[in-house]
Amino acid sequence: MSLYQLTSHALLDLIKSRQVGARDAYIAVQERIKAVDPKVKAYVRMATVQPDFTGALPVPIAIKDNLCTKQEEITCSSRILKGFRSPYDAGVIERVKQSGGTILGIVNMDEFAFGSSCETSCYGPTFNPWNLQCVPGGSSGGSAASVAADEAMWALGSDTGGSIRQPAAFCGIVGLKPTYGRVSRYGLIAFASSLDQIGPLTKDVHDCALLMNIISGYDERDSTSVNEPVPDYTKALVNDVKGLRIGIPKEAFVDGLDPEVRKSVEDALELYKKLGATIKEVSLPHTPYAVATYYIVATAEASSNLARFDGVRFGARKQPTQVRKNALVDMYEETRSQGFGDEAKRRIMLGTYALSSGYYDAYYLRGQKVRTLIKNDLDEVFKDCDCVLTPTSPTVAFKVGEKVSDPLSMYLSDIYTIPANLAGIPAISIPCGFSKSGLPIGMQLMGKAFDEEMLLRVSYTYEQNTEWHLKKPNL
Amino acid sequence: MSISKQDVKYIAALARIDVPEAQLDAMTKSLSDVVQYVETLQKLDVSNVKPTSHAVPVGNVWRQDQVKTSLTNQEALAIAVEAKEGSFKVPLVIE
């Protein structure tokens, strides 16, 4: 096995026993990037600051293009932020650097995280390492593809409606969206502030626990950060689900679910039964409304958050050649019209509409009320269940270009992942099979708020009894 | 309900986005599709439901009002599109 193929925990063991140097591992991954990234296109730029390899956990890491990293250009993969160099580190980047993490570079994403395929990036798409004709998922497509292609030992992403879990499923790796407030959002360029969470994308569940140990914890600079004690997540890596209650929502197995995905998830259920878990059928009656709710709440918050990109303080500034209204308004409109891509414009306008006078009650306020109903459904289910299992995505990775011209069908690929963001609860995606066409299939486990340990235990047990996570794409 | 071209022009002006005539039809259609889809929420009775703005209940967060080191003027202006005399420079606002 080559160095770059190692999991982070295996690498750290070798470093500890002095069989491998941190610098050697970093260089091995850099060489791997040189060899395969021309095909995968996960990275948008390599780090300009070289690490010093003196920290305790010197794991080579890829960073999503929306996490402020000092001295690096960070653009949210949008033309409007081209040239923006962050003057400070995000909370998670500080923690990664303090742990000794060695940053390889910045990876691609859908523009401002608006997308489920990584195709709305101003740099062009990233490709799925398992089939270069297919998308890696999104919005953290570069994060997922880099880890799946062994171009990073692990990566950070962000998840607003499934942006960590869906690409993790499409690329055959592990992705966790932590509880809202578990990980500081300070320095994460905001999409929808009440839904965004930063989380790990890793090669296995053990690595997921390790990276959670690094990034979790209270940060007073994020007013929604929650001051709950952080456990040692590696203690949750227990190969035992005996007596645990796993809920299966009947609404999850409906039309539109790919039969191969259904079969893999059902096989996983059988395995859990054999391992001693109790499977309970449950109901989440309002989940059919989750996507509609999300596209009101998320776009409303996005339209407000993205108002700051106006050419005044940072990013690009454009002035039209002819006066249309007046110099200032013309500059705003020209900067935003040239700087944002089509999907960003669509979402900003949708959110503006949902918040506009006369429509606020019918859309935004109603959306927030339905959000309550969806959250109540989950609260009810967790009275009798330790976690809830669903597919991560209704399909495996689709072809590049297949859904670009149909935004609504793209939005529906987040049908299983959105409820966890609306309810603020943690959810993980882990590999659970492959389609006949050779594409990875992922399943999702949702848990109670601040009970990431349960998700890690249940997914670790599955991983210890299967071999999906050991498979590698041919590149 | 669907969105008209006039609606799109109005929203575009609010959002400070210029939608050229040539793109107006396509933008109107894609926005209408999504608005029609979210109409499904009108089916639910939410008259006695409280809205959720944040999933995890946190109240006001207080801290001591202390002076702490922050970015220097130079560091903050390093990201400016245009800067002059220690400030961000913007286009002429009042003529």
Interface residues (C-beta under 8 A of the other chain):
Chain A: F84 R85 P87 Y88 T179 Y180 G181 S194 E220 S223 T224 V226 H286 P288 Y289 V291 A292 T293 Y295 I296 S303 A307 D310 G311 V312 R313 F314 G315 A316 R317 Q319 R324 A327 L328 V329 M331 Y332 E333 E334 R336 S337 F340 K345 R346 I348 M349 L350 T352 Y353 S356 A362 Y363 L365 R366 G367 Q368 K369 V370 R371 T372 L373 K375 P407 L408 Y411 L422 A423 G424 I425 A449
Chain B: I3 D7 V8 I11 A12 L14 A15 R16 I17 D18 V19 M27 S30 L31 D33 V34 V35 Y37 V38 T40 L41 Q42 L44 V46 V49 K50 P51 T52 S53 H54 A55 V56 V58 V61 R63 L71 E75 A76 A78 I79 A80 V81 E82 F88 V90 P91 L92 V93
